[in-house]
């Protein structure tokens, strides 16, 4: 998971750098920056949610096991 997020961040950085270097105006710079942020943020959010769901399931399992012991 970490590698996909890292690759997304690198692609996003390349979009931003390319947008700043080769754009012909502020709207193109803004579009490149938005695409760069999307490449960096969307994979992070998806994998962060997946990690939280997994952690929640593990906590529920621990609670269930502890309640059986009592």
C-alpha positions in Angstrom: 0.0 0.0 0.0 2.7 2.4 0.9 4.3 2.1 -2.5 1.2 3.0 -4.4 0.8 6.1 -2.2 4.4 7.0 -2.9 4.0 6.5 -6.6 0.9 8.7 -6.6 2.9 11.4 -4.7 5.7 11.3 -7.3 3.3 11.4 -10.2 1.5 14.3 -8.5 4.7 16.2 -8.0 5.6 15.7 -11.7 2.2 17.1 -12.7 2.7 20.1 -10.5 6.3 20.7 -11.7 5.3 20.2 -15.4 2.3 22.4 -15.0 4.4 25.2 -13.5 7.1 24.9 -16.2 5.0 24.5 -19.3 1.7 26.3 -18.6 0.7 29.4 -20.5 -1.4 30.9 -17.8 -2.9 30.7 -14.3 -5.8 28.5 -15.3 -3.4 25.8 -16.7 -1.3 26.1 -13.6 -4.3 25.6 -11.3 -5.5 22.6 -13.3 -2.0 21.0 -13.2 -1.9 21.6 -9.4 -5.3 20.2 -8.9 -4.4 17.0 -10.9 -1.2 16.7 -9.0 -3.0 17.0 -5.7 -5.5 14.4 -6.8 -2.8 11.9 -7.7 -1.2 12.4 -4.3 -4.3 12.6 -2.0 -6.8 10.1 -3.5 -4.6 7.0 -3.0 -3.6 8.2 0.5 -7.3 8.6 1.5 -8.3 5.2 0.1 -5.6 3.3 1.8 -6.0 5.3 5.1 -9.7 4.3 5.1 -8.8 0.7 4.4 -6.3 0.7 7.3 -8.9 2.2 9.6 -11.5 -0.4 8.6 -9.0 -3.2 9.3 -8.0 -1.7 12.6 -11.7 -1.4 13.6 -12.4 -5.0 12.7 -9.4 -6.1 14.8 -10.6 -4.0 17.8 -14.1 -5.6 17.5 -12.5 -9.0 17.4 -10.5 -8.3 20.5 -13.5 -6.9 22.4 -15.5 -10.0 21.4 -12.7 -12.3 22.7 -12.4 -10.4 25.9 -16.2 -10.5 26.5 -16.2 -14.3 26.1 -13.6 -14.7 28.9 -15.8 -13.0 31.5 
